[in-house]
């Protein structure tokens, strides 16, 4: 099953309520994730651009999108960024596949260098 990293920022109002109520917000997100066939592997508070980091496992790729939409629509999430995670063997396979791809980048402009004679 694919793993995902979700970086979540609360709205200011939601963050204030979390602090005031001392709620376990990780338990609050467990049921919706599990209802979409997912499983929380790890959760952390992050003291940076995002407030929460969650590592989840889903049976397919559409469920993480569904959970991101649901959390955002609830009004407490200001921003959510979900990233598909690859294990080492999956990353190597992706690199091998990219190596046989027929994509060609656009030509780069040539820079003429004038020489002083």
N, C-alpha and C positions, 0 to 999 in steps of 0.2 A: 504494500500500500504506500502511496506517495506521502512524503512528509512536507510540511509547510511551516514557514516562519511568518507569524503575524506580528507586525509592529503596530501598536494601537495608541492613539492619543485621545484622551478624554477632553470633553469641553471643560471650560473653567467651572461651570456650574456642577457638572458631574463630579469633577475632582474634589470640589468643596464638599459635596455630599458623601463621597467615599471617606474623606478624612473625618467628617463629623460623625458619621454612623459607624465607623470602624467595621465596615462590612467586608466579607471575603468575596470580592468580585470574581475571583477565579471559580468559585462554586457556582456563581450566577451564570457564567458562560458555559459551564460544563454541559448542562442539559440541552441547550440549543445545538451545541456542536455534536453531541451524541445522537440527537434526533435526526441529524443529517448523515449519520453513519460514520462520524469522526470520533477521534479519541485524543484527549489532551495528553501529551507526553511530558511537557514541562511548562511552567509558567514563572515569570519573573516580573518584578517591578523594575523599571529602568529609569534612571535619573539622567535623562538626556532629551533628545528631540521627541521621543516616544515615552509614554507612561508605562506601558505593559508590553512584554514580549511573551508570546505563546508559541510553543512548538506543538503542532498537531499532526495527526495522521488521518487521511481520508481515503475512502475506497476509490474515488475517482476525482477528476479535476474540477467538476462543476460545483461541488459542495463548498469548497473554500470561498468561491465567488458568492454563493448564496449566503454564507454566514457573514461575509463582509458587507453585503447589501443590507441584511437584516440588522446588524449592529449599527450601521450608519443611519438607517431609517429610524432606529429607536431614539435618536436624539442625544445620547450620552457620548457618542464617539465622534470626535472632530475629524479624525483621519485614521484610516486603516490601510496598511500596506502588506499584502500577502505575497510571499515569494516561495516558489516551488524549490525544494531542497533536493539535491542529488547526492547520493553516496559516491564514494571514490570510483567504484566500477561503473556506475551510471555516467559519471562525468567523463571518464575515459572513453566510454562508448559514444557519447555525444561528440567528443573531440574527433574520434575516428570518423564518425558520420559526416562531420563538418569538412573533413579533409577530402572527401570525395564529391562534395557539393560542386555544382557547376556555376555558382554565383561568381560574377566578375564585378568588381567595384567600378564606379565611374572613373574615367581618366582624370588624373590630377593635372592641374595647370603646370606647365614647365616654367621654371624660373630661369631666365637668361642671366647669366653672369657676365658682365662686361669686363673685359680685361684691359688694363692700361698698357698701351704699347709705347 
